[in-house]
Amino acid sequence: MIGLRSSLKSKLEMVAASRKHWEATVAQKEEDLQKHVLQVPMYEQASRDYDAALDQLKELDSRYKDEIARLRVPREVIEMYQLPTYPVAPYKPNVTINLAVGAGAGLLLGIGLALLLEFMDTSVKTMEDVERALQVPVLGIIPKNVPILHSSDAMGPDAEAYRILRTNIEFNKKGLEEISLTFVSGSAGEGKTTTLCNLAYICAQGGYATLMIDADLRRSKLHRYYELDNEVGLTSYLLEDYPLEEVIFQTPIENLYVMPAGPTPFDPSGALNSRKFNELLQEVKQRFDIVLVDSPPILGVSDSAVIVSEVDMTLMVVQPRKLPLKALLRQKQVIESVGGNLAGVVMNNVDITSDHQYQYYTTYYSYYSADGSSSGENADASSMKKVERSGKAKELAATQSHDSEDLY
């Protein structure tokens, strides 16, 4: 019991000591709780002060950034010197400068385009180009827009161009027997028929017994120039055995005769490529001083090749800036391939007033007018004397006077 009592006493002492400890602990906790309760309002006030300070910090930070951005933007200082005034002319566009620049650019563009077109243009432009390429002389320069001479001024400068052509043909003949010739061209509209009519008129005016044969059987024109009927003509002689006297008509012009084409045959080339056409040329060469044969374009149909092979001389009519050089070379090749005699070239429809290549012709022709026609008359008089010695003109005149049916 003593031992148990001692044990219990010890436990009691331990429990009493533990109680004192916990009582002290509780007292300390109560004291701490009281201190904490006293510190709660201070915490809440501090929390509110913190939140206010944080908001103030954010506001100051935003103002700081705005100020930095404002300081980085460049400032323009506006200083008033004088009051603004209304301008009398617009600042832009500057019309004078724009017009000058536009004119200069247009001029350069035009010159460049002209040079390009000139470089790309392969047509014949000057008589030197023709003579250099074809190796034949240019026998005549016919001005632009020359009319039919027998219905206009025969003593003007246009007629003088054909007198020069007639003279050059005479000097380029290889013999006295070469009296038949034809004009050929590469395409229609180059003026070979007009050139033939005017040359025939000049030859007749000079006293030559001249015959024009319209061998362009597809598009005959000669009868229209002299108001003749085309019911009979060359084809009538070749295909229907008409006498030569019934198909040759005298014109109102002295020493000038025309053989129209006649009705269009089924085969024009076959009608010309016959022995009778050759006999016709030989016959009329005995009766006339000069025989001019009109022909179709040589590059279009084969009729011209037949005519070229039969006549004594061939003249090529060339209009500047119309056909390329290759076309002229092709014409010469066709003439030589059929045995033709290419005597020269006639530059037709030439603008001698504006083309500097032919301005010296303008100066020369200006000496000839209706007032001063004595030189032309003297030249024709001398030609008349030469022809009259052959007797052909007189014989034809006598024949026509006895046979009035051949006249119209």
Summary of the structure (lengths in Angstrom):
residues: 408
radius of gyration: 57.9
end to end distance: 194.5
largest distance: 207.0
contacts: 1186
relative contact order: 0.13
helix: 56%
strand: 11%
